[in-house]
Amino acid sequence: MKIITASGKRKRAIARATIKPGSGIVKVNNRLLDFYEPKISRLKLKEPLILAQDLIDKVDIRVNVFGGGMASQADASRLAIAKCLLEYSKNAKLKEVFLNYDRNLLVADVRRKEPAKPNRHGQARAKKAKSYR
């Protein structure tokens, strides 16, 4: 039995996806994908599944994601799912489809929050008020 794991990161969110032969069940944090909220995140997670339509009915995918916010978790999970599907299928055509659709399906977005600067009230780049008079 072939079991493959892959991970994805976005800001502070980290997702780990596991793929194995099965019947097409996709779970995110032990919740079926059809019941994952908010809807926009659910649609984002379905993108790699729709692009790899022929493969989906033969595999089960489980995703464990933590950290970050809702959108970051969805992006991290999406990246992990796409990486898993690609490694499982070993299909160059599928890789081309993913890259043509959205490069962030296979390549992580490396941007992170800028650290806060001292004496700036928590913001990284807020300007300090000055008075010349």
Secondary structure by P-SEA (a helix, b strand, c coil): cbbbbbbbbcccbbbbbbbccccbbbbccccccccccaaaaaaaaaaaaaaaccccccbbbbbbbbcccaaaaaaaaaaaaaaaaaaaaccaaaaaaaaaacccccccccccccccccccccccccccccccc
